[in-house]
Amino acid sequence: MRKQLCDALVARTAGAASSRMVFLTGDLGFMALEPLQQALGARFINAGVAEQNMISVAAGLARQNLEVWVYSIAPFCYARPFEQIRNDITFHNLPVKLIGNGGGYGYGVMGPTHHAIEDYGVLLTLPNMSVYVPVFDQDMDAVIARAGASSRPAYIRMGRGEPPGGYAVPAYAPWRQLTGGGGAVVITVGPLAGTYIAAFERLPAKSRPNLWAVAELPLEQNPMPAELVSQIEQASSLCVAEEHVRRGGFGSELLLHLADKNIAVRRFRHLYARAHHFERYGSQHFLRRQSALDVDSMLAIL
């Protein structure tokens, strides 16, 4: 999604907010963000490998009524400078936009230091925070526009869109139904949704899951569509799949939300990122299989 991110931000430099826009990077973005650097000039700032300082600088710039975007590899964007995000940004409700590339197991072979499998759960414990998890590459224009228009701090978790070949990506929305049928309800967070579409479409209509993708959290800001609530009430089972650890993830938030609304779930299944450490490391797809997030594991529990 890096190209789409760059294109969306470059387009934003030509808009009404162009004179207030500032972009900070933690010494990353080579061979991807050069068009944005050219468009912003001196307002494109390489803060170096100094993420805590970068976040504090971003907060100071936002305090001066500038539109501030911050970019890094996901764990270096939220984990290393967590205290500064907490104290400098969210406690003051400053609208700094954090962009973390490689969410989930996106940097698979680099090991646990580069995995971001607790990111949105951790950040949503902080006041005023919003999270965007684009599902498809084509979502980036809308995500940047929505995040940029928000008065709240935000975290954008970028991955790689993975729709099947020839798939017509639906227009962006915080909630989208991607497949429909008479089977279970499956809710996924972000790009993981695309990996299930083709397999679900091959199933008979009577057993095909109703696959939904959520791209904005928390639920208080983005309530579930009435159609999804109705499907959950009627379905024999509900499954949540997310490339995030179980504790603090979307699955827990969803169940608490349903309990508050007195919406009964007959059977609940949860597929999630099972570990930071594995005996062997490989691609994102390899680590998804290790966590039973792959297509075969999903089909086995439906």
Secondary structure, 3 states (H helix, E strand, C coil): CHHHHHHHHHHHCCCCCHHHEEEEECCCCCCCCHHHHHHHHHHEEECCCCHHHHHHHHHHHHHCCCEEEEEEEHHHHHCCCHHHHHHHHHHHCCCCEEEEECCECCCHHHCHHHCECCHHHHHCCCCCCEEECCCCHHHHHHHHHHHHHCCCCEEEEECCCCCCCCCCCCCCCCEEEEECCCCCEEEEEHHHHHHCHHHHHCCCCCCCCEEEEECEECCCCCCCCHHHHHHHHHCCCEEEECCCCCCCCHHHHHHHHHHHCCCCCCCEEEECCCCCCCCCCCCHHHHHHHCCCCHHHHHHHC
